[in-house]
Amino acid sequence: MAAGRIGADVRALVADGVRVVIAHGGGDELTAWQAARKRKTQWHNGLRVTDDQTRDDAVLVFRGLVAPAVVGALQQAGVSAVGISGPDGGVVRVRQASPDLGWVGLVRTVNTRILDDLTTGGHVPVVSPLGVDDHGSLYNVNGDDIAGALARATRAAALVFLTDVDGVKGADGEVLAHLDPVGAERLIGDEVIAGGMVPKVRSAVALLGEVGRVCIANGSRRHALRRALDPAGGGTQVSGEAASL
């Protein structure tokens, strides 16, 4: 689990006085959960259609399975991790993304008070990808969108998207050390950047100018977080400067 591999890095950052917030996903786990119960996963424009049953499954999987596993791995590494989700204290408020998607939410606002209280006390919030609307209804939210919204609201010095590949690959199949907005859209248009990497890249680009640094890196690598926070380290650094493609 990536949380276990980055645990030492998180512990070191907290010891140095850095306030760390972790947002996790769980789409693969949700798909597997539904498949095991012979429930079909439906997609619309690349997003999961979330009906009543799927929303209930998402809450159970994200809060009941994924979050405890992440928190447990971090605790084992000596990190005081605390699991919360978007609806807790109204941390993440959303609106419906589209009637066609059902209970899928787009982030409207982030209440940072609980995050501030936890991080100033040396704790690490682990936020599940759920949100709540003004009527108290729960929504499934894309994990990358949650991460981006939290980074923007907290004015983060850096945001690291940890994934299962070494970074964003160019047309030649090699990992790009740097990526700029124009190059990103070109690669997306050419379908070089595709699948789950698209929302990560677009979230990263959208945060330029609001978050100090954004990096996409492989969470399975040793000291992946430490390396991603080093401009000369691993992964793909997303910036406004033109990069060679």
Beta strands, then each sheet from edge to edge (+ up, - down):
strand 1: 22-23
strand 2: 43-44
strand 3: 47-48
strand 4: 81-85
strand 5: 92-96
strand 6: 105-110
strand 7: 124-128
strand 8: 130-132
strand 9: 138-140
strand 10: 158-163
strand 11: 178-179
strand 12: 213-218
strand 13: 236-238
sheet 1: 1+ 7+ 4+
sheet 2: 2+ 3-
sheet 3: 5+ 6-
sheet 4: 8+ 9-
sheet 5: 10+ 12+ 13- 11-
end
